[in-house]
Amino acid sequence: MIKFNQYLKEKYGGRIQKISIDAGFSCPNRDGNVAFGGCTFCNNTSFSPYAMSEKTVEEQIEKSIQFYTKRFKNIKGYIAYFQAFSNTYAPVEKLKEIYDKAMEYDQMIGMSIGTRPDVVPEPVLDLIATYTTEKPEIWIEYGLQTANIKTLRNINRGHGVSEFVDAVLRTKKRPGIKVCAHIIVGLPGDEYEDYIETAKLIAVLPIDGIKIHPLHVVKHTVMARQFANGEFGVLELEEYAKIVADILEVLPDDIIVQRLTGEASDDELIAPEWCSSKRKMDVLKAIEQAVEKKKEEKNLLKI
């Protein structure tokens, strides 16, 4: 397992900071192109708390650079993180205008584009590939969430597993673009076998990085109502940590792990309480302990 900050520090000799940007994109799962209402777990304000949609892309970048420059002394560069909603869901001309603004900054070593696998047509991928000649860290982050098609349907995801596989394979035809996959552990309907099957799918595809999130129920979502009605439960911290340890064991050793947890503010979070932003280090520690326990168990079996 290679941690993302470790990968960046070793490659660039110091801290590389991601800057979250809200460029005003929408989502085909909200505007009726695919569906209405979005995914049942989605409250984008909760999942993109540092985005500043009321400001231009330039204003967001400049404000963030000023903040991080004061906070950290050893910053070597920045990555523009287009985080909120589906950041390839616009005409190519509009995308180029937005991406160009971010890449004009000398401090930017690249960008990370969060999106869905069903909104990356060939012209969009061709556009993104053009930035790889000058910027070494060009990432596309695809939300898969789970390889269980029934669960995808139940959470109103609006795409299947085949769209994810197709997007990854088409993207990797462009040298220089790195792919990060997002998965969620704890979705209603998923069981242990589904988490491992999802990890196995990612392991056999040309994927460079992964983000693993625990399902956390936040306010103003369909899932919040379902949880209140007792339609599903959430994982305990120890359960989540063990599942993540098992997932990591399935993944290739050279995959770059960008996230191992996700959290929300106390104002937004409903459950589980350990997904509070105040407990992030507790979650990471529990995962580390679960990983070490697996190593010890394997060593005992060798004796």
Secondary structure, DSSP 8 states (H G I E B T S, - for coil): -EEHHHHHHHHHSSEEEEEEE------TTTBSSS-BS--TT--HHHH-TT--TTS-HHHHHHHHHHHHHHH-S-EEEEEEEE-SS-TT-S-HHHHHHHHHHHHTSTTEEEEEEEE-TTS--HHHHHHHHHGGGT-SEEEEEEEEE-S-HHHHHHTT----HHHHHHHHHHHTTSTTEEEEEEEEES-TT--HHHHHHHHHHHHHS---EEEEEE--EESSSHHHHHHHTTS-----HHHHHHHHHHHHHHS-TT-EEEES---B-TTTEEE-GGGBGGGHHHHHHHHHHHHHHHHHHHHHHH-
